[in-house]
Amino acid sequence: MKKSSPTDVIFRAYDIRGIVDKTLTTEIIYDIGRALGSEAVDKGIKTLVTAKDGRISSPDFSKVLADASVLPYQLRP
């Protein structure tokens, strides 16, 4: 039997869900942001929009996601 990874648990067909600081951490959010930013750069997308809800974790997660998604733009030649 295949052991599940954190990404097997959080990624759904239509969204990303997890338990804060258990299956959904700032490290994972950072990696997601980097991936989104890289995809945007590859596709020539110049604007990314993020949103958040009223959960206590939203401000921190939103900042990590935004900061990480901008990094690929800063690194491109």
TORNU-47745 format. One record per atom (N, C-alpha, C): atom name; x, y, z; residue number from 1. Coordinates in Angstrom, 2 decimals, always signed. Atoms other than C-alpha are relative to their C-alpha. Example, Ala and Ser with C-alpha at 12.3 -4.5 7.8 and 13.67 -1.06 7.14 Angstrom:
+------+---------+---------+---------+-----+
| atom |       u |       v |       w |   n |
+------+---------+---------+---------+-----+
|    N |   +0.89 |   -1.19 |   +0.00 |   1 |
|   CA |  +12.30 |   -4.50 |   +7.80 |   1 |
|    C |   +0.90 |   +1.20 |   +0.00 |   1 |
|    N |   -0.82 |   -1.19 |   -0.06 |   2 |
|   CA |  +13.67 |   -1.06 |   +7.14 |   2 |
|    C |   -0.77 |   +1.09 |   +0.73 |   2 |
+------+---------+---------+---------+-----+
//
This chain:
+------+---------+---------+---------+-----+
| atom |       u |       v |       w |   n |
+------+---------+---------+---------+-----+
|    N |   +0.84 |   -1.17 |   +0.00 |   1 |
|   CA |   +0.00 |   +0.00 |   +0.00 |   1 |
|    C |   +0.89 |   +1.25 |   +0.00 |   1 |
|    N |   -0.76 |   -1.23 |   +0.10 |   2 |
|   CA |   +1.29 |   +3.45 |   -0.93 |   2 |
|    C |   -0.27 |   +0.89 |   +1.22 |   2 |
|    N |   +0.12 |   -0.93 |   -1.12 |   3 |
|   CA |   +1.97 |   +5.78 |   +1.99 |   3 |
|    C |   -0.41 |   +1.36 |   -0.55 |   3 |
|    N |   +0.44 |   -1.29 |   +0.50 |   4 |
|   CA |   +0.13 |   +9.07 |   +1.56 |   4 |
|    C |   +0.95 |   +1.10 |   +0.46 |   4 |
|    N |   -0.82 |   -1.16 |   -0.32 |   5 |
|   CA |   +2.07 |  +12.32 |   +1.49 |   5 |
|    C |   -0.92 |   +1.16 |   +0.35 |   5 |
|    N |   +0.86 |   -1.16 |   -0.32 |   6 |
|   CA |   +0.85 |  +15.71 |   +2.74 |   6 |
|    C |   -0.73 |   +0.54 |   -1.23 |   6 |
|    N |   +0.66 |   -0.53 |   +1.19 |   7 |
|   CA |   +0.11 |  +16.73 |   -0.84 |   7 |
|    C |   -1.17 |   -0.88 |   -0.44 |   7 |
|    N |   +1.13 |   +0.88 |   +0.31 |   8 |
|   CA |   -2.12 |  +13.67 |   -1.32 |   8 |
|    C |   -1.23 |   +0.40 |   +0.80 |   8 |
|    N |   +1.08 |   -0.35 |   -0.91 |   9 |
|   CA |   -4.21 |  +14.95 |   +1.56 |   9 |
|    C |   -0.57 |   +1.38 |   -0.30 |   9 |
|    N |   +0.48 |   -1.38 |   +0.12 |  10 |
|   CA |   -4.43 |  +18.69 |   +0.77 |  10 |
|    C |   -0.53 |   +0.37 |   -1.37 |  10 |
|    N |   +0.45 |   -0.38 |   +1.34 |  11 |
|   CA |   -4.88 |  +18.84 |   -3.00 |  11 |
|    C |   -1.25 |   -0.76 |   -0.39 |  11 |
|    N |   +1.26 |   +0.56 |   +0.49 |  12 |
|   CA |   -8.40 |  +18.28 |   -4.26 |  12 |
|    C |   -0.16 |   +0.40 |   -1.46 |  12 |
|    N |   +0.24 |   -0.33 |   +1.40 |  13 |
|   CA |   -9.80 |  +18.49 |   -7.76 |  13 |
|    C |   -0.33 |   +1.48 |   -0.17 |  13 |
|    N |   +0.52 |   -1.37 |   +0.13 |  14 |
|   CA |  -11.20 |  +21.95 |   -7.05 |  14 |
|    C |   +0.61 |   +1.00 |   +0.97 |  14 |
|    N |   -0.60 |   -0.93 |   -0.95 |  15 |
|   CA |   -9.20 |  +23.44 |   -4.16 |  15 |
|    C |   +1.10 |   -0.66 |   +0.81 |  15 |
|    N |   -1.02 |   +0.49 |   -0.92 |  16 |
|   CA |   -6.58 |  +23.02 |   -1.45 |  16 |
|    C |   -0.57 |   +0.11 |   +1.40 |  16 |
|    N |   +0.55 |   +0.00 |   -1.36 |  17 |
|   CA |   -7.67 |  +22.04 |   +2.05 |  17 |
|    C |   +0.97 |   -0.71 |   +0.94 |  17 |
|    N |   -0.85 |   +0.65 |   -0.97 |  18 |
|   CA |   -5.81 |  +21.15 |   +5.19 |  18 |
|    C |   -0.23 |   +0.53 |   +1.39 |  18 |
|    N |   +0.07 |   -0.41 |   -1.40 |  19 |
|   CA |   -5.46 |  +21.47 |   +8.92 |  19 |
|    C |   +1.25 |   +0.85 |   +0.27 |  19 |
|    N |   -1.08 |   -0.94 |   -0.23 |  20 |
|   CA |   -3.36 |  +24.49 |   +9.88 |  20 |
|    C |   +1.05 |   -0.60 |   +0.93 |  20 |
|    N |   -1.17 |   +0.47 |   -0.73 |  21 |
|   CA |   +0.11 |  +23.55 |  +11.10 |  21 |
|    C |   +0.08 |   -1.52 |   +0.15 |  21 |
|    N |   -0.09 |   +1.46 |   +0.04 |  22 |
|   CA |   -0.59 |  +19.85 |  +10.54 |  22 |
|    C |   +0.21 |   -0.43 |   -1.45 |  22 |
|    N |   -0.14 |   +0.37 |   +1.41 |  23 |
|   CA |   -1.29 |  +19.11 |   +6.88 |  23 |
|    C |   +0.21 |   +1.22 |   -0.89 |  23 |
|    N |   -0.18 |   -1.23 |   +0.76 |  24 |
|   CA |   -1.15 |  +22.75 |   +5.77 |  24 |
|    C |   +0.88 |   +0.94 |   +0.82 |  24 |
|    N |   -0.98 |   -0.80 |   -0.74 |  25 |
|   CA |   +1.97 |  +24.60 |   +6.91 |  25 |
|    C |   +0.49 |   +1.16 |   -0.85 |  25 |
|    N |   -0.55 |   -1.12 |   +0.78 |  26 |
|   CA |   +3.70 |  +27.81 |   +5.91 |  26 |
|    C |   +1.01 |   -0.50 |   -1.02 |  26 |
|    N |   -0.96 |   +0.56 |   +0.97 |  27 |
|   CA |   +6.38 |  +25.67 |   +4.22 |  27 |
|    C |   -0.72 |   -0.51 |   -1.24 |  27 |
|    N |   +0.78 |   +0.51 |   +1.14 |  28 |
|   CA |   +3.77 |  +23.98 |   +2.04 |  28 |
|    C |   -0.60 |   +1.16 |   -0.78 |  28 |
|    N |   +0.56 |   -1.18 |   +0.67 |  29 |
|   CA |   +2.08 |  +27.32 |   +1.29 |  29 |
|    C |   +1.10 |   +0.71 |   -0.81 |  29 |
|    N |   -1.13 |   -0.60 |   +0.72 |  30 |
|   CA |   +5.50 |  +28.71 |   +0.31 |  30 |
|    C |   +0.27 |   -0.76 |   -1.30 |  30 |
|    N |   -0.24 |   +0.80 |   +1.20 |  31 |
|   CA |   +6.06 |  +25.83 |   -2.11 |  31 |
|    C |   -1.11 |   +0.18 |   -1.03 |  31 |
|    N |   +1.13 |   -0.24 |   +0.91 |  32 |
|   CA |   +2.60 |  +26.34 |   -3.60 |  32 |
|    C |   +0.16 |   +1.36 |   -0.67 |  32 |
|    N |   -0.22 |   -1.34 |   +0.56 |  33 |
|   CA |   +3.35 |  +30.04 |   -4.05 |  33 |
|    C |   +1.09 |   +0.02 |   -1.05 |  33 |
|    N |   -1.09 |   +0.07 |   +0.99 |  34 |
|   CA |   +6.64 |  +29.32 |   -5.80 |  34 |
|    C |   -0.47 |   -0.68 |   -1.28 |  34 |
|    N |   +0.50 |   +0.70 |   +1.18 |  35 |
|   CA |   +4.89 |  +26.87 |   -8.11 |  35 |
|    C |   -0.95 |   +0.88 |   -0.80 |  35 |
|    N |   +0.93 |   -0.90 |   +0.70 |  36 |
|   CA |   +2.12 |  +29.36 |   -8.92 |  36 |
|    C |   +0.76 |   +1.11 |   -0.72 |  36 |
|    N |   -0.80 |   -1.06 |   +0.61 |  37 |
|   CA |   +4.65 |  +32.11 |   -9.57 |  37 |
|    C |   +0.77 |   -0.50 |   -1.21 |  37 |
|    N |   -0.75 |   +0.58 |   +1.12 |  38 |
|   CA |   +6.75 |  +29.85 |  -11.80 |  38 |
|    C |   -0.91 |   -0.26 |   -1.20 |  38 |
|    N |   +0.97 |   +0.23 |   +1.08 |  39 |
|   CA |   +3.70 |  +28.82 |  -13.82 |  39 |
|    C |   -0.41 |   +1.32 |   -0.65 |  39 |
|    N |   +0.40 |   -1.30 |   +0.53 |  40 |
|   CA |   +2.66 |  +32.45 |  -14.18 |  40 |
|    C |   +1.10 |   +0.59 |   -0.88 |  40 |
|    N |   -1.12 |   -0.50 |   +0.80 |  41 |
|   CA |   +6.13 |  +33.46 |  -15.41 |  41 |
|    C |   +0.08 |   -0.76 |   -1.32 |  41 |
|    N |   -0.08 |   +0.82 |   +1.22 |  42 |
|   CA |   +6.20 |  +30.55 |  -17.89 |  42 |
|    C |   -1.10 |   +0.34 |   -1.00 |  42 |
|    N |   +1.14 |   -0.30 |   +0.87 |  43 |
|   CA |   +2.79 |  +31.58 |  -19.26 |  43 |
|    C |   -0.12 |   +1.49 |   -0.34 |  43 |
|    N |   +0.01 |   -1.43 |   +0.30 |  44 |
|   CA |   +3.60 |  +35.30 |  -19.41 |  44 |
|    C |   -1.06 |   +0.79 |   +0.77 |  44 |
|    N |   +1.02 |   -0.67 |   -0.82 |  45 |
|   CA |   +1.03 |  +36.20 |  -16.75 |  45 |
|    C |   +0.72 |   +1.03 |   +0.88 |  45 |
|    N |   -0.67 |   -1.07 |   -0.74 |  46 |
|   CA |   +1.92 |  +39.52 |  -15.14 |  46 |
|    C |   -0.71 |   +0.38 |   +1.28 |  46 |
|    N |   +0.75 |   -0.36 |   -1.20 |  47 |
|   CA |   -0.76 |  +39.78 |  -12.45 |  47 |
|    C |   -0.56 |   -1.26 |   +0.65 |  47 |
|    N |   +0.60 |   +1.06 |   -0.81 |  48 |
|   CA |   -1.68 |  +37.32 |   -9.70 |  48 |
|    C |   -0.83 |   +0.67 |   +1.09 |  48 |
|    N |   +0.87 |   -0.54 |   -1.03 |  49 |
|   CA |   -4.52 |  +37.96 |   -7.28 |  49 |
|    C |   -0.21 |   -1.08 |   +1.06 |  49 |
|    N |   +0.26 |   +0.94 |   -1.09 |  50 |
|   CA |   -4.84 |  +36.32 |   -3.88 |  50 |
|    C |   -1.15 |   +0.54 |   +0.84 |  50 |
|    N |   +1.09 |   -0.38 |   -0.89 |  51 |
|   CA |   -7.71 |  +36.37 |   -1.42 |  51 |
|    C |   +0.13 |   -0.78 |   +1.29 |  51 |
|    N |   -0.03 |   +0.71 |   -1.29 |  52 |
|   CA |   -8.24 |  +35.33 |   +2.17 |  52 |
|    C |   -1.35 |   +0.14 |   +0.67 |  52 |
|    N |   +1.24 |   -0.07 |   -0.77 |  53 |
|   CA |  -11.05 |  +34.69 |   +4.58 |  53 |
|    C |   +0.31 |   +0.47 |   +1.41 |  53 |
|    N |   -0.15 |   -0.53 |   -1.35 |  54 |
|   CA |  -11.51 |  +35.55 |   +8.24 |  54 |
|    C |   +0.69 |   -0.90 |   +1.00 |  54 |
|    N |   -0.68 |   +0.90 |   -0.93 |  55 |
|   CA |   -9.59 |  +32.64 |   +9.72 |  55 |
|    C |   +1.28 |   +0.62 |   +0.56 |  55 |
|    N |   -1.18 |   -0.54 |   -0.68 |  56 |
|   CA |   -6.77 |  +33.41 |  +12.13 |  56 |
|    C |   +1.27 |   -0.24 |   -0.82 |  56 |
|    N |   -1.19 |   +0.33 |   +0.79 |  57 |
|   CA |   -4.25 |  +31.73 |   +9.82 |  57 |
|    C |   +0.08 |   +0.76 |   -1.32 |  57 |
|    N |   +0.04 |   -0.63 |   +1.32 |  58 |
|   CA |   -5.28 |  +33.73 |   +6.74 |  58 |
|    C |   +1.04 |   +1.09 |   -0.23 |  58 |
|    N |   -1.01 |   -1.05 |   +0.27 |  59 |
|   CA |   -3.02 |  +36.81 |   +7.16 |  59 |
|    C |   +1.40 |   -0.58 |   -0.22 |  59 |
|    N |   -1.34 |   +0.59 |   +0.16 |  60 |
|   CA |   +0.14 |  +34.71 |   +7.62 |  60 |
|    C |   +0.09 |   -0.81 |   -1.29 |  60 |
|    N |   -0.03 |   +0.83 |   +1.21 |  61 |
|   CA |   -0.72 |  +32.23 |   +4.87 |  61 |
|    C |   -0.06 |   +0.87 |   -1.25 |  61 |
|    N |   +0.12 |   -0.90 |   +1.14 |  62 |
|   CA |   -1.70 |  +35.04 |   +2.49 |  62 |
|    C |   +1.33 |   +0.68 |   -0.31 |  62 |
|    N |   -1.30 |   -0.66 |   +0.18 |  63 |
|   CA |   +1.62 |  +36.84 |   +3.03 |  63 |
|    C |   +1.04 |   -0.97 |   -0.54 |  63 |
|    N |   -0.96 |   +1.00 |   +0.48 |  64 |
|   CA |   +3.67 |  +33.68 |   +2.57 |  64 |
|    C |   -0.28 |   -0.34 |   -1.46 |  64 |
|    N |   +0.37 |   +0.33 |   +1.38 |  65 |
|   CA |   +1.77 |  +32.81 |   -0.62 |  65 |
|    C |   +0.39 |   +1.14 |   -0.95 |  65 |
|    N |   -0.32 |   -1.15 |   +0.86 |  66 |
|   CA |   +2.16 |  +36.32 |   -2.06 |  66 |
|    C |   +1.51 |   +0.18 |   -0.14 |  66 |
|    N |   -1.46 |   -0.17 |   +0.06 |  67 |
|   CA |   +5.85 |  +36.60 |   -1.15 |  67 |
|    C |   +0.65 |   -1.08 |   -0.86 |  67 |
|    N |   -0.60 |   +1.11 |   +0.76 |  68 |
|   CA |   +6.67 |  +33.18 |   -2.61 |  68 |
|    C |   -0.36 |   +0.07 |   -1.47 |  68 |
|    N |   +0.40 |   -0.03 |   +1.41 |  69 |
|   CA |   +4.70 |  +33.72 |   -5.82 |  69 |
|    C |   +0.70 |   +1.12 |   -0.77 |  69 |
|    N |   -0.72 |   -1.10 |   +0.64 |  70 |
|   CA |   +6.61 |  +36.95 |   -6.54 |  70 |
|    C |   +1.45 |   -0.40 |   -0.28 |  70 |
|    N |   -1.40 |   +0.37 |   +0.11 |  71 |
|   CA |  +10.02 |  +35.29 |   -6.15 |  71 |
|    C |   +0.39 |   -0.45 |   -1.41 |  71 |
|    N |   -0.41 |   +0.39 |   +1.37 |  72 |
|   CA |  +10.04 |  +33.60 |   -9.61 |  72 |
|    C |   +0.10 |   +1.19 |   -0.95 |  72 |
|    N |   -0.11 |   -1.19 |   +0.83 |  73 |
|   CA |   +9.44 |  +37.02 |  -11.18 |  73 |
|    C |   +1.33 |   +0.72 |   +0.25 |  73 |
|    N |   -1.25 |   -0.67 |   -0.36 |  74 |
|   CA |  +12.45 |  +38.42 |   -9.33 |  74 |
|    C |   +1.21 |   -0.79 |   -0.51 |  74 |
|    N |   -1.11 |   +0.85 |   +0.40 |  75 |
|   CA |  +14.64 |  +35.48 |  -10.39 |  75 |
|    C |   +0.13 |   -0.16 |   -1.51 |  75 |
|    N |   -0.07 |   +0.23 |   +1.45 |  76 |
|   CA |  +13.82 |  +35.47 |  -14.09 |  76 |
|    C |   +1.05 |   +0.90 |   -0.63 |  76 |
|    N |   -1.06 |   -0.78 |   +0.68 |  77 |
|   CA |  +16.53 |  +36.64 |  -16.48 |  77 |
|    C |   -0.54 |   +1.22 |   -0.71 |  77 |
+------+---------+---------+---------+-----+
//
